[in-house]
Amino acid sequence: MSDIRFNSWLHRSGTGGVYQDSSGRVGIGTSSPGEDLHISSNSPYIKLEDIDNSQDWLIRGTAWFDIYDVNNSASRLVIDSTGRVGINTATMTTANAGFDDLVIRSSAGGNTGITFLSSTTAQGTLAFADGSSSTAPYRGYLQYSHNGDRLVLGAGGADRVTVDTDGNVNISGVTTAKSFVPTEGQLSHKNLIINGAMTVAQRGTSSTTSNDYVCDRFNLSYNGQDEVPTFTQAAVASGTTPYNLGFRNCLKVTNGNQTGGVGSSDYIQIKYVPEAQDIATSGWNYKSASSYITLSFWIKSSVAQAFTGSIWSRDGTQKNYKFDTPSLSADTWTKVTKIIPGHADLSFDNDSGIGAWIFLYPMIGQSYTTSASDTETWIAHSSGAYANNITTTWWTTNDATFEITGVQLEVGSVATPFEHRSYGDELKRCKRYYQQYPELAADGYAPYPGSGAAIMTTTTAGWAMNYDTMRASPTVSWTGNHRMVELNTDRAVTGFAAYHGSASTGWMVITASGGGMTAGNAAIVGRNNDTTAFMKFSAEL
């Protein structure tokens, strides 16, 4: 063309031609272009030819809009007359109705995917909207936060399911399923520790005696003190995290005034002893280093420092597993979790004997400790490696306090929420190891269970006793003043002897003062106006 003419055909051949109007709009196949470029034909195509890369493309406008890969004879992007979009397909109807607004097909017939590429501190989001105000633009969403590596499923405009970088899942609502099948651990009776919430204290709520119990199942001992420590069942203060989690009691140790400083054999020790069979049948594959058991507890100290503890296996080749708590802030409850692997040398007999000793030390001298270089790994047990070396600040602080509660030992590599049990359930479990009578401590004349006795001589009677089944035949002891009532006559008991018994029943010979009893008569045994009098049955490990 030698010049540009408006409102005329620039070139025309047959029914085709190029037309330019006075506004500069160009029509191909039409003399009435409606836009800057208007192509009109039965099959309007635009071809893009990349000479360098030998790749040809067609932009086609037929019954649908189509970007067509000429080299591979494939439609890459299609928009039909209803607004449906297809990628690598022009047949969106192959998808279910209602799910066909966007259909993506693999170009090779294999896997298909979508990638949201964001920066390392940004988010990628797929949102489901039903409006433009408030939370309507994101009533539902699937969002990945690269800052923290967190996947979130949202519903109702709020986070509902969160998956963190370790695979931990948090669900904000109720979860229902046909069945819950854990890959490790169990759904109930998971806590191998009895009285971990420190609710039961049959012997009393305070003691200053070594090798004693306050909270059942937790043995307390000390050595090398200048002033004895005090052990108590104490209340967990309201408003604290353990209180809000349901804990109302803790085991509290109050230090004495250790004016002599630190001795290499000084210690205060808290010990828990599970039965071997409870570990052997727990489901923990303790011979495998890839199978775990998890110990967790809440701890608080009036002194800011770290503390130490250990687990000592007692069957077969004895092994020790030392651990430290983190450094605690003073007077602040902290949850401690220790994930403990199995070991080929571990052994736990399927019996009612000692399975392990679990120790926690407010203080332990260096005669019994080693450095932390071999901490949190199973090592051969030795008397000089009960625990790691420990800071002695707590021991040298007069009236320093140490508190624990929520002790849980469970199969698996995760510390799950504490398994709270009713007081009655926990008391029943504790009575397998210790029980004392009468249980009505305030009644000075309370009789004992199975209190019927048969008089044998003028001064003795045979007393048959029944009690809750215990771990083994118990050791029987007594404190305080007791009486035996024959008909209407009270006689003070002066001795109990010749006990014979099993895990659930027993009998012994009772000696009474004064004489004059009649053989063959029946008698009742109980307290003699003494609320401190108890019959005690112990099968502790």
MOGI-V593783 format. One record per backbone hydrogen bond with DSSP energy under -0.5 kcal/mol. NH is the residue of the N-H (numbers start at 0). CO is the residue of the C=O. Records with the same first field share a line. If there is no record, write none. Layout:
NH: CO, CO
//
This chain:
6: 19
7: 19
9: 17
10: 17
15: 12
17: 10
18: 26
19: 7
20: 24
23: 20
25: 35
26: 18
27: 37
28: 16, 26
37: 25
39: 27
43: 40, 60
44: 42
45: 58
47: 56
48: 46
49: 47, 54
50: 48
53: 49
54: 49
56: 47
57: 67
58: 45
59: 57, 65
60: 43
61: 63
64: 78
65: 59
66: 76
67: 57, 65
68: 73
69: 55, 67
70: 55
72: 68, 69
73: 68
75: 66, 73
76: 66
77: 85
78: 64
79: 83
82: 79
84: 100
85: 77
86: 102
87: 75, 85
91: 89
93: 90
94: 91
98: 95
102: 84
104: 86
108: 105
116: 114
117: 115
121: 118
123: 143
125: 141
126: 124
127: 139
128: 126
129: 135
130: 135
135: 132
137: 134
138: 127, 135
139: 127
140: 153
141: 125
142: 151
143: 123
144: 142, 149
145: 121, 143
147: 145
149: 144
150: 162
151: 142
152: 160
153: 140, 151
154: 157
155: 138
156: 138
157: 154
159: 152
160: 152
161: 169
162: 150
163: 167
166: 163
169: 161
171: 159
175: 173
180: 178
181: 179
191: 189, 408
195: 192
197: 194
203: 200
206: 230
210: 219
211: 219
213: 214, 217
215: 199
217: 214
218: 216, 270
219: 211
220: 268
222: 266
229: 253
230: 206
231: 251
232: 204
233: 231, 249
235: 247
236: 234
239: 236
243: 239
244: 240
245: 242
246: 241
248: 196
249: 233
250: 403
251: 231, 249
252: 401
253: 229
254: 252, 399
257: 255
258: 256
260: 257
262: 260
265: 262
266: 222
267: 362
268: 220
269: 359
270: 218
271: 357
272: 216
273: 271
275: 352
276: 350
278: 274, 275
279: 275
280: 276
281: 278
284: 282
285: 283
287: 284
290: 287
292: 339
293: 409
294: 337
295: 407
296: 335
297: 404
298: 333
299: 402
301: 400
304: 302
307: 360
308: 322
309: 358
310: 320
311: 356
312: 310, 318
313: 354
314: 346, 354
316: 344
317: 315
319: 378
320: 310
321: 319, 376
322: 308
324: 306
327: 304
330: 300
331: 328
333: 298
335: 296
337: 294
339: 292, 337
340: 338
341: 287, 290
342: 285
345: 342
350: 348
354: 273
355: 273
356: 311
357: 271, 355
358: 309, 356
359: 269
360: 307
361: 267, 359
362: 267
364: 265
366: 263
367: 364
369: 386
373: 370
374: 371
375: 321
376: 373
378: 319
380: 317
384: 381
385: 367
386: 367
388: 369
395: 391
396: 393
397: 395
398: 254
399: 396
401: 252
402: 299
403: 250
404: 297
405: 195
406: 195
407: 295
409: 293
411: 291
415: 413
419: 417
425: 421
426: 422
427: 423
428: 424
429: 425
430: 426
431: 428
432: 429
433: 429
434: 536
436: 534
440: 438
442: 439
443: 441
445: 442
447: 524
450: 447
452: 522
453: 461
454: 452, 520
455: 459
456: 459
460: 509
461: 453
462: 460, 507
463: 451, 461
464: 505
466: 503
469: 502
470: 431
473: 501
474: 537
476: 535
478: 533
482: 525
483: 490
484: 523
485: 483, 488
486: 484, 521
488: 485
489: 487
490: 483
492: 481
493: 510
494: 510
496: 508
499: 506
501: 504
505: 464
506: 499
507: 462
508: 496
509: 460
510: 494
511: 458
512: 491
516: 457
518: 516
519: 454
520: 517
522: 452
523: 484
524: 450
525: 482
526: 445
527: 480
528: 443
529: 443
532: 529
533: 478
534: 436
535: 476, 533
536: 434
537: 474
538: 432
//
